[in-house]
C-alpha cells in the first residue's frame, strides 16, 4: 500500500513537470487534462488493489494446506493435544491464556493475540460440549480473554439537588 502511494506521488510529480513545462503556465485545457490523467491513474491503482484483495483469501487458503487437513483435539486433565495427519502438538493447561464463547463457537486462546476456533457443532452431543466447557472453566483463568473493552469505564452522571445541572457522582472523585 505504501509502495503504491509512493508510485502515485512520483508519477504525479513527473506529470506536473511535463504539463507545466518547467515554468510555463498551463492552459485550462492542459490543467484539466492533467487532472483526468491523475483520476485514470488512481482508478487503475484502485482496480489493481481490488483484484489483489479478491484473490488474497484464495491464495492464503491454497498456501496453507494444513488448514484443510482434518484436525483432532484430545482433552485430558493435563492439557490439550492437537493433531492432524502430519503433526501433533501438546499444550499443558498453564500454557493457554483463556477462552471465549460465542453463540456458535468456542475460541481457545494460546496467547491473547491468537485463537483456535472450535465450532460447537463439532461435539456429537450437548453433554460433550458442556463437559468440554467444564474443562475450560476448571483449568483456565477467565472466560473473557482478551478483554472485551480496552477503554476506561464510563460512569453515568447524576443530577444536582436542584435537578437541572449535572453533578459528579460521589464515586467519581475523591473527597
C-alpha positions in Angstrom: 0.0 0.0 0.0 2.8 2.4 0.9 4.7 1.5 -2.3 1.6 2.3 -4.5 1.3 5.7 -2.7 5.0 6.5 -3.4 4.5 5.4 -7.0 1.5 7.7 -7.3 3.4 10.7 -5.8 6.3 10.2 -8.2 4.1 9.9 -11.3 2.1 13.0 -10.2 5.4 14.9 -9.8 6.6 13.8 -13.3 3.2 14.7 -14.8 3.2 18.2 -13.2 6.7 18.8 -14.5 5.7 17.8 -18.1 2.5 19.7 -18.1 3.9 22.9 -16.6 7.0 22.5 -18.9 9.3 23.6 -16.1 8.0 27.1 -15.6 5.3 27.8 -18.3 1.8 28.4 -17.1 -0.6 25.7 -18.4 -3.7 26.5 -20.2 -7.0 25.5 -18.7 -7.2 22.6 -21.1 -3.7 21.3 -20.1 -4.7 21.6 -16.4 -7.9 19.7 -16.8 -6.1 17.1 -18.9 -3.6 16.6 -16.1 -6.4 16.1 -13.6 -8.1 13.5 -15.8 -4.8 11.6 -16.1 -4.5 11.6 -12.4 -8.0 10.2 -11.9 -7.4 7.5 -14.5 -4.2 6.5 -12.7 -5.9 6.4 -9.3 -8.7 4.3 -10.8 -6.3 1.9 -12.3 -4.4 1.5 -9.0 -7.7 1.0 -7.1 -8.7 -1.7 -9.6 -5.4 -3.5 -9.2 -5.8 -3.3 -5.4 -9.3 -4.6 -5.5 -8.4 -7.6 -7.7 -5.4 -8.3 -5.4 -7.7 -8.4 -2.4 -10.2 -10.6 -4.1 -7.7 -13.3 -4.7 -5.7 -12.9 -1.4 -8.1 -15.1 0.6 -7.9 -17.9 -2.1 -4.1 -17.7 -2.2 -3.9 -17.7 1.6 -6.0 -20.9 1.7 -4.1 -22.6 -1.0 -0.7 -21.7 0.5 -1.7 -23.2 3.9 -2.7 -26.8 3.1 -2.6 -27.8 6.8 -5.7 -25.9 7.3 -7.7 -28.2 5.0 -6.5 -31.4 6.7 -8.7 -33.0 9.4 -7.7 -31.9 12.9 -8.3 -33.8 16.2 -8.4 -32.3 19.7 -7.9 -34.5 22.7 -8.7 -33.1 26.1 -7.3 -34.5 29.4 -6.6 -33.4 33.0 -3.1 -32.4 31.9 -4.0 -30.3 28.9 -5.0 -30.3 25.2 -3.4 -32.3 22.3 -4.0 -31.1 18.8 -3.1 -33.5 16.0 -3.5 -33.8 12.2 -2.1 -36.3 9.8 1.4 -34.6 9.7 1.8 -33.1 13.1 1.0 -33.3 16.8 1.1 -30.5 19.4 0.6 -30.9 23.2 -0.3 -28.0 25.5 -0.5 -28.0 29.3 -3.4 -26.0 30.7 -0.9 -23.5 32.1 0.2 -22.7 28.5 -3.2 -21.4 27.5 -4.3 -17.8 28.1 -8.1 -18.3 28.2 -11.2 -18.8 26.2 -14.3 -17.1 25.0 -17.7 -18.5 24.0 -19.9 -17.1 21.2 -23.3 -18.5 20.1 -21.7 -20.9 17.6 -18.0 -21.2 18.6 -15.6 -21.6 21.4 -12.4 -19.6 20.9 -9.4 -21.0 22.8 -6.5 -18.6 23.3 -3.0 -20.0 23.4 -2.0 -16.3 23.6 -4.1 -13.1 23.9 -3.3 -12.4 20.2 -4.1 -15.8 18.7 -7.0 -18.2 19.0 -8.2 -21.6 17.9 -11.7 -21.8 16.6 -13.7 -24.8 17.9 -17.2 -25.0 16.3 -19.8 -26.1 18.8 -21.3 -28.4 16.1 -18.0 -30.5 16.3 -19.4 -32.0 19.5 -21.6 -35.0 19.0 -23.9 -34.2 21.9 -24.8 -31.2 24.1 -23.3 -33.2 27.1 -19.9 -33.4 25.3 -20.0 -29.7 24.7 -20.9 -28.9 28.4 -18.1 -31.3 29.6 -15.5 -29.5 27.4 -16.7 -26.1 28.7 -16.4 -27.5 32.2 -12.7 -28.4 31.5 -12.1 -24.9 30.2 -13.7 -23.3 33.3 -11.9 -25.6 35.6 -8.4 -25.3 34.1 -8.3 -21.8 32.6 -8.1 -18.4 34.2 -11.0 -16.5 32.8 -13.8 -16.8 30.2 -13.2 -13.3 28.7 -9.8 -13.2 27.2 -8.8 -10.9 25.6 -10.7 -8.3 27.4 -13.8 -7.1 25.6 -13.1 -3.5 26.3 -9.8 -1.7 26.2 -11.2 1.7 27.3 -11.8 3.2 30.7 -15.2 2.6 32.3 -17.9 5.2 31.7 -19.9 6.2 34.9 -23.2 7.9 34.4 -23.6 11.5 35.6 -26.2 12.2 38.3 -28.2 15.5 38.5 -27.7 18.0 41.3 -30.2 18.5 44.1 -32.0 21.2 42.0 -32.4 18.7 39.3 -31.2 20.8 36.4 -27.4 20.7 36.4 -25.3 17.6 36.1 -23.1 16.7 39.1 -20.4 14.1 39.5 -21.4 11.1 41.5 -19.6 10.7 44.8 -17.9 7.6 43.5 -16.3 9.6 40.6 -14.0 11.8 42.6 -12.1 11.7 45.9 -13.3 13.7 48.9 
